[in-house]
Amino acid sequence: MWPAAVVFVFTYVLVAGRRLQLLPIGRPAGALVGACAMVALSLVHPSGLTPAEAFAAVEPNTIGLLLGMMLVAGAVADAGVFEALARAAAARVRSPAALLWAVTLGAGVLSALLLNDSVCLLAAPLVDGIARRAGLPRVPYLLALAMGSNAGSAMTLAGNPQNMLVAGLSGLGYRTYLWRAGPAGLVALVATAATLHLLFRHKLVAAPPAADGVVELDAREPARDQRWRRGASLVCLVGVSVAFLAGANLAWTALSGAAVVMLARGREPGPLFGRVSWTVLVFFAGLFVVVAGLQKAGVPQAILDAVRPHLPAAPTPGLLALAGLLLVGCQLISNVPFILLVEPLVHGLPDPSRAWCVVAVVSTLAGNLTLLGSVANIIVVETAHAEDEIGFGAYLRVGAPVTLVSTAAALAWLLLVP
């Protein structure tokens, strides 16, 4: 099984190359190179994947759900919904602490309905502008955006890429997950806001508005066509959410919602496709192929056989051990490939349904631990050009307590509430 393991390690080095400064070609390119290497391996070793096996390994429901929700989020953003929400927050929220709560909770709820990466990409300049115009330090609010979007996205199966992956692997329905894990995600979101408030309480003091570097928000009244696009996008989002709750197929519901909103807009859909993060889709597809080759070689099963005797057999201790494994593993390997690796372990637990809820919630909250733990974190820092203010150490000093408190609160709900 070692040739497939070598390809996996090689792929991980490429995926982590940016953080390791070895071969910084990026995550999507690294995953694509690894997938091609796994197929090429089949020419010389049986553990490799044939082209047909590689294409079959790509989970279409996850890719379809990601694409559909990115298009729907793009339509909502293109209609000016995010700008309208930003203006409302700036006008109605009067205290720095209340603004911190509004950003955290607002980002969380939007991420649960749309997609956390899209919310961070579209909202980071707006949050930065609001903080600057109010004369407030922007770091607490940028962290509130990133951490709130991560925590809130745990509430639904459509909130982030790893939850979409869990939906495809577990067979959990949207409504079932929302009922069982949604409240845990909400508890984690509130815990995130409260912890951020506690950590930044001495910095949440109003100051004279800043005169320089302010990102002004568009305060013009929307034109008739913009109002129509805004209404159409929101109706579409509500329709998609209702269909999710009704038990419709997640991927085709999201894709259908995207198709409907394109028709309703009645204009060139190029800007919507331009908002799609195609590299994320490539990253997922490549990882599916690489992990499938690893599974064909029997590596995950061998690891599982070695680890299983050391895991508690009782349900609750077993889930706690799984949560600890996720917190550590998602930092070392990243949440998406690590979820693919622990899939056999989850299916072998006494209550797989509850275990998959733990996987989705904890792997999502683990993204708040470090700056590199979630793509959403990087998006916020890079979009707001805050690399000098939010480095790895500065982020960790906030991310560690936020992650520990929110994860403990979410696990308490998942394990104690029937």
C-alpha positions as CSV (number, residue, x, y, z in Angstrom):
1,M,0.0,0.0,0.0
2,W,3.0,2.3,0.3
3,P,2.9,3.7,-3.3
4,A,-0.6,5.2,-2.8
5,A,0.5,6.5,0.6
6,V,3.5,8.3,-1.0
7,V,1.2,9.9,-3.6
8,F,-1.1,11.1,-0.7
9,V,1.8,12.6,1.2
10,F,3.1,14.2,-1.9
11,T,-0.3,15.7,-2.5
12,Y,-0.5,17.0,1.0
13,V,2.9,18.6,0.7
14,L,1.7,20.4,-2.5
15,V,-1.6,21.4,-0.8
16,A,0.2,22.8,2.2
17,G,3.0,24.2,0.1
18,R,1.8,27.8,0.5
19,R,2.0,27.5,4.3
20,L,5.3,25.5,4.2
21,Q,6.9,27.8,1.5
22,L,8.2,24.8,-0.3
23,L,6.3,24.6,-3.6
24,P,3.6,27.2,-3.3
25,I,1.4,26.3,-6.2
26,G,-1.8,26.4,-4.1
27,R,-4.3,23.9,-2.9
28,P,-6.3,23.4,-6.1
29,A,-3.3,22.9,-8.2
30,G,-1.8,20.6,-5.6
31,A,-4.9,18.4,-5.5
32,L,-5.0,18.3,-9.3
33,V,-1.4,17.2,-9.5
34,G,-2.1,14.5,-6.8
35,A,-5.1,13.2,-8.7
36,C,-3.1,12.9,-11.9
37,A,-0.3,11.2,-10.0
38,M,-2.8,8.7,-8.6
39,V,-4.1,7.8,-12.1
40,A,-0.5,7.6,-13.4
41,L,0.3,5.2,-10.6
42,S,-2.2,2.7,-12.1
43,L,0.2,2.2,-15.0
44,V,2.9,0.7,-12.8
45,H,1.1,-0.5,-9.6
46,P,-2.4,-1.9,-8.8
47,S,-3.0,0.5,-6.0
48,G,-3.4,3.4,-8.5
49,L,-6.8,4.4,-10.0
50,T,-7.8,3.8,-13.6
51,P,-9.3,6.8,-15.4
52,A,-12.8,5.3,-15.0
53,E,-12.2,4.7,-11.3
54,A,-10.9,8.3,-10.9
55,F,-13.9,9.9,-12.5
56,A,-16.3,7.7,-10.5
57,A,-14.5,8.8,-7.3
58,V,-15.6,12.4,-7.7
59,E,-18.8,12.8,-5.6
60,P,-21.2,14.6,-7.9
61,N,-23.7,15.7,-5.2
62,T,-21.0,17.7,-3.3
63,I,-19.7,19.4,-6.4
64,G,-23.2,20.2,-7.6
65,L,-24.3,21.6,-4.2
66,L,-21.1,23.7,-4.1
67,L,-21.6,25.1,-7.6
68,G,-25.4,25.8,-7.1
69,M,-24.9,27.6,-3.7
70,M,-22.0,29.7,-5.1
71,L,-24.3,30.9,-8.0
72,V,-27.2,31.6,-5.6
73,A,-24.8,33.5,-3.3
74,G,-23.5,35.4,-6.3
75,A,-27.0,36.4,-7.3
76,V,-27.7,37.7,-3.8
77,A,-24.5,39.7,-3.8
78,D,-25.0,41.0,-7.3
79,A,-28.4,42.4,-6.3
80,G,-26.8,44.5,-3.5
81,V,-28.2,42.6,-0.6
82,F,-24.9,42.7,1.3
83,E,-24.5,46.4,0.8
84,A,-28.1,47.0,2.1
85,L,-27.4,44.9,5.2
86,A,-24.2,46.8,5.8
87,R,-25.9,50.2,5.6
88,A,-28.6,49.0,7.9
89,A,-26.1,47.8,10.5
90,A,-24.1,51.0,10.3
91,A,-27.2,53.1,10.7
92,R,-28.9,51.2,13.5
93,V,-26.2,49.7,15.7
94,R,-25.0,52.4,18.1
95,S,-22.3,50.8,20.3
96,P,-19.1,49.1,19.4
97,A,-20.0,45.9,21.3
98,A,-23.4,45.7,19.7
99,L,-21.7,46.0,16.3
100,L,-19.4,43.2,17.2
101,W,-22.4,41.0,18.0
102,A,-24.2,42.1,14.9
103,V,-21.3,41.2,12.6
104,T,-20.7,37.8,14.3
105,L,-24.3,36.7,14.4
106,G,-25.1,38.2,11.0
107,A,-22.2,36.5,9.3
108,G,-23.2,33.2,11.0
109,V,-26.8,33.4,9.8
110,L,-25.9,34.4,6.3
111,S,-23.3,31.6,6.1
112,A,-25.9,29.0,7.2
113,L,-28.1,30.1,4.3
114,L,-25.4,30.7,1.7
115,L,-21.8,29.6,2.0
116,N,-19.2,30.8,4.5
117,D,-16.5,31.4,1.9
118,S,-18.8,33.5,-0.3
119,V,-20.1,35.5,2.7
120,C,-16.5,36.4,3.8
121,L,-15.4,37.3,0.3
122,L,-18.3,39.7,-0.2
123,A,-18.6,41.1,3.3
124,A,-15.0,41.7,4.3
125,P,-14.7,45.1,2.5
126,L,-18.0,46.2,3.9
127,V,-17.1,45.3,7.5
128,D,-13.7,46.9,7.1
129,G,-15.4,50.1,5.8
130,I,-17.9,50.2,8.6
131,A,-15.2,49.8,11.3
132,R,-13.0,52.5,9.8
133,R,-15.8,55.0,9.3
134,A,-16.9,54.5,12.9
135,G,-13.3,55.1,14.1
136,L,-13.1,51.6,15.6
137,P,-10.2,49.1,15.4
138,R,-11.0,46.8,12.5
139,V,-9.3,43.6,13.8
140,P,-12.0,42.6,16.2
141,Y,-14.7,43.0,13.5
142,L,-12.7,41.2,10.8
143,L,-12.2,38.3,13.2
144,A,-15.9,38.4,14.1
145,L,-16.7,38.1,10.4
146,A,-14.4,35.1,9.9
147,M,-15.1,33.2,13.1
148,G,-18.9,34.0,13.0
149,S,-19.2,32.7,9.5
150,N,-17.3,29.6,10.3
151,A,-19.4,28.9,13.5
152,G,-22.7,29.8,11.9
153,S,-22.1,27.7,8.8
154,A,-22.2,24.6,11.1
155,M,-25.9,25.0,11.5
156,T,-26.8,23.6,8.0
157,L,-25.5,21.1,5.5
158,A,-25.2,23.9,2.9
159,G,-23.2,26.3,5.1
160,N,-19.7,25.2,4.1
161,P,-17.8,22.8,1.9
162,Q,-17.0,20.2,4.5
163,N,-20.7,20.0,5.6
164,M,-21.6,19.5,1.9
165,L,-19.1,16.6,1.9
166,V,-20.7,15.2,5.0
167,A,-24.1,15.4,3.3
168,G,-22.8,13.2,0.5
169,L,-21.0,10.7,2.7
170,S,-23.5,10.3,5.5
171,G,-26.9,10.2,3.8
172,L,-28.2,12.7,6.4
173,G,-31.1,14.8,5.2
174,Y,-31.0,18.5,5.4
175,R,-34.0,18.6,7.8
176,T,-32.5,15.8,10.0
177,Y,-29.2,17.6,10.3
178,L,-30.9,20.9,11.0
179,W,-32.9,19.4,13.8
180,R,-30.0,17.6,15.4
181,A,-27.0,19.8,14.8
182,G,-28.6,23.2,13.9
183,P,-29.1,24.2,17.6
184,A,-25.6,23.1,18.4
185,G,-24.3,25.4,15.7
186,L,-26.4,28.2,17.0
187,V,-25.1,27.7,20.5
188,A,-21.5,27.7,19.1
189,L,-22.3,30.9,17.2
190,V,-23.5,32.7,20.4
191,A,-20.5,31.3,22.3
192,T,-18.2,32.7,19.6
193,A,-19.8,36.2,19.9
194,A,-19.6,36.1,23.7
195,T,-16.0,35.0,23.7
196,L,-15.0,37.7,21.2
197,H,-16.8,40.3,23.3
198,L,-14.9,39.2,26.4
199,L,-11.5,39.1,24.6
200,F,-11.9,42.5,23.0
201,R,-13.9,44.3,25.7
202,H,-11.2,46.9,26.3
203,K,-10.9,47.7,22.6
204,L,-14.6,48.2,22.0
205,V,-14.6,51.9,22.7
206,A,-16.0,54.4,20.4
207,A,-13.6,56.9,18.8
208,P,-13.8,59.8,16.4
209,P,-14.4,58.6,12.9
210,A,-11.3,58.0,10.8
211,A,-10.8,60.4,7.9
212,D,-8.4,58.2,5.8
213,G,-8.8,54.8,4.3
214,V,-12.5,54.6,4.7
215,V,-14.3,52.3,2.4
216,E,-17.5,54.1,1.5
217,L,-20.7,52.2,1.0
218,D,-22.9,52.9,-1.9
219,A,-25.8,54.9,-0.4
220,R,-27.7,55.4,-3.7
221,E,-31.2,54.3,-3.9
222,P,-31.4,51.1,-6.0
223,A,-32.9,51.4,-9.4
224,R,-36.0,49.5,-10.4
225,D,-34.0,46.6,-12.1
226,Q,-31.8,46.3,-9.0
227,R,-34.9,46.1,-6.7
228,W,-36.2,43.4,-9.0
229,R,-33.0,41.4,-8.9
230,R,-32.8,41.8,-5.2
231,G,-36.3,40.5,-4.7
232,A,-35.8,37.6,-7.2
233,S,-32.5,36.5,-5.5
234,L,-34.1,36.6,-2.0
235,V,-37.2,34.7,-3.2
236,C,-34.9,32.1,-4.8
237,L,-32.9,31.8,-1.6
238,V,-36.0,31.2,0.4
239,G,-37.3,28.7,-2.1
240,V,-34.1,26.7,-2.0
241,S,-34.1,26.7,1.8
242,V,-37.7,25.5,1.9
243,A,-36.9,22.8,-0.7
244,F,-34.0,21.7,1.5
245,L,-36.3,21.4,4.5
246,A,-38.8,19.4,2.4
247,G,-36.2,16.8,1.7
248,A,-35.4,17.6,-1.9
249,N,-32.0,16.5,-3.3
250,L,-29.5,19.1,-2.1
251,A,-27.4,19.4,-5.2
252,W,-30.2,19.6,-7.8
253,T,-32.2,22.0,-5.6
254,A,-29.2,24.4,-5.4
255,L,-28.6,24.1,-9.2
256,S,-32.2,24.6,-9.9
257,G,-32.3,27.6,-7.7
258,A,-29.4,29.0,-9.6
259,A,-31.1,28.4,-12.9
260,V,-34.3,30.0,-11.8
261,V,-32.6,33.1,-10.5
262,M,-30.7,33.5,-13.8
263,L,-34.0,33.3,-15.7
264,A,-35.6,35.8,-13.3
265,R,-32.8,38.3,-13.6
266,G,-33.2,38.4,-17.4
267,R,-29.7,39.6,-18.0
268,E,-26.3,38.2,-18.9
269,P,-25.3,35.7,-16.2
270,G,-21.6,36.2,-16.7
271,P,-21.1,38.1,-13.4
272,L,-22.7,35.2,-11.5
273,F,-20.3,32.7,-13.0
274,G,-17.5,35.1,-12.3
275,R,-18.3,34.9,-8.6
276,V,-18.0,31.1,-8.6
277,S,-14.8,29.9,-6.9
278,W,-13.9,27.3,-9.6
279,T,-10.6,26.5,-7.8
280,V,-12.6,25.2,-4.8
281,L,-14.4,22.7,-7.2
282,V,-11.1,21.6,-8.6
283,F,-9.7,21.2,-5.1
284,F,-12.6,19.0,-4.1
285,A,-12.5,16.9,-7.2
286,G,-8.8,16.3,-6.9
287,L,-9.0,15.3,-3.3
288,F,-11.8,12.8,-4.0
289,V,-9.5,11.0,-6.5
290,V,-6.5,11.0,-4.2
291,V,-8.4,9.7,-1.2
292,A,-10.1,7.1,-3.4
293,G,-6.7,5.7,-4.4
294,L,-5.6,5.7,-0.7
295,Q,-8.8,3.8,0.2
296,K,-8.3,1.3,-2.7
297,A,-4.8,0.6,-1.3
298,G,-6.3,-0.1,2.1
299,V,-4.4,2.6,4.0
300,P,-7.3,4.1,5.9
301,Q,-8.5,0.7,6.9
302,A,-5.1,-0.2,8.2
303,I,-4.9,3.0,10.3
304,L,-8.4,2.3,11.6
305,D,-7.5,-1.2,12.6
306,A,-4.5,0.2,14.5
307,V,-6.5,3.0,16.2
308,R,-9.8,1.2,17.0
309,P,-8.5,-0.8,20.1
310,H,-7.6,2.5,21.7
311,L,-10.9,4.2,21.2
312,P,-13.6,4.0,23.8
313,A,-16.4,1.6,23.0
314,A,-19.2,3.5,24.8
315,P,-21.0,6.1,22.6
316,T,-20.3,9.3,24.5
317,P,-16.6,8.7,25.2
318,G,-16.2,7.5,21.6
319,L,-17.7,10.7,20.2
320,L,-15.5,12.8,22.5
321,A,-12.5,11.0,21.2
322,L,-13.7,11.6,17.7
323,A,-14.1,15.3,18.4
324,G,-10.5,15.5,19.8
325,L,-9.2,13.6,16.8
326,L,-11.0,16.1,14.5
327,L,-9.6,19.2,16.3
328,V,-6.1,18.0,15.8
329,G,-6.4,16.3,12.5
330,C,-8.1,19.2,10.8
331,Q,-5.2,21.4,11.6
332,L,-2.6,18.9,10.4
333,I,-4.3,17.8,7.2
334,S,-7.2,20.2,6.6
335,N,-10.8,19.4,7.3
336,V,-11.9,18.1,3.8
337,P,-9.3,15.4,3.3
338,F,-9.4,14.5,7.0
339,I,-13.2,13.9,6.9
340,L,-12.6,11.6,3.9
341,L,-10.0,9.7,5.9
342,V,-12.1,9.2,9.0
343,E,-15.2,8.1,7.1
344,P,-14.7,4.3,7.9
345,L,-14.2,5.2,11.5
346,V,-17.5,7.1,11.7
347,H,-19.5,4.4,10.1
348,G,-18.1,1.9,12.7
349,L,-19.3,3.9,15.7
350,P,-22.5,2.9,17.6
351,D,-24.5,5.9,16.4
352,P,-23.3,6.9,13.0
353,S,-25.9,9.6,12.5
354,R,-24.9,11.5,15.7
355,A,-21.3,10.9,14.9
356,W,-21.7,12.5,11.5
357,C,-23.2,15.5,13.2
358,V,-20.2,15.7,15.5
359,V,-17.9,15.5,12.4
360,A,-19.7,18.3,10.6
361,V,-19.9,20.6,13.6
362,V,-16.4,20.0,15.1
363,S,-14.6,20.1,11.8
364,T,-16.2,23.4,11.1
365,L,-15.5,24.9,14.5
366,A,-11.9,23.6,14.2
367,G,-11.5,26.1,11.4
368,N,-11.5,28.9,13.9
369,L,-8.4,27.6,15.8
370,T,-5.7,28.9,13.5
371,L,-5.4,31.3,10.7
372,L,-4.8,28.4,8.2
373,G,-7.6,26.3,9.6
374,S,-10.3,27.7,7.3
375,V,-10.3,29.2,3.8
376,A,-12.7,31.8,5.1
377,N,-10.1,33.1,7.5
378,I,-7.6,33.6,4.7
379,I,-10.2,35.2,2.5
380,V,-11.0,37.8,5.2
381,V,-7.4,38.7,5.9
382,E,-6.4,38.9,2.3
383,T,-9.5,40.7,1.1
384,A,-9.2,43.3,3.8
385,H,-5.3,43.5,3.4
386,A,-4.9,42.8,7.1
387,E,-1.9,40.5,6.9
388,D,0.3,42.8,9.0
389,E,-2.4,43.1,11.8
390,I,-3.6,39.5,11.8
391,G,-0.7,37.1,11.7
392,F,-0.6,33.5,12.7
393,G,0.2,34.2,16.4
394,A,-2.2,37.1,16.7
395,Y,-5.0,35.0,15.3
396,L,-4.2,32.0,17.5
397,R,-4.4,34.0,20.7
398,V,-8.0,34.7,19.8
399,G,-8.8,31.5,17.9
400,A,-7.8,29.1,20.6
401,P,-10.2,30.3,23.3
402,V,-13.0,30.9,20.8
403,T,-12.6,27.4,19.4
404,L,-12.4,25.7,22.8
405,V,-15.4,27.5,24.2
406,S,-17.6,27.1,21.1
407,T,-16.7,23.5,20.6
408,A,-17.4,22.6,24.2
409,A,-20.8,24.4,24.0
410,A,-21.7,22.6,20.8
411,L,-20.6,19.2,22.0
412,A,-22.6,19.6,25.2
413,W,-25.7,20.1,23.1
414,L,-25.0,17.3,20.7
415,L,-24.1,14.8,23.5
416,L,-26.6,15.8,26.2
417,V,-29.7,16.6,24.1
418,P,-31.5,13.6,22.7
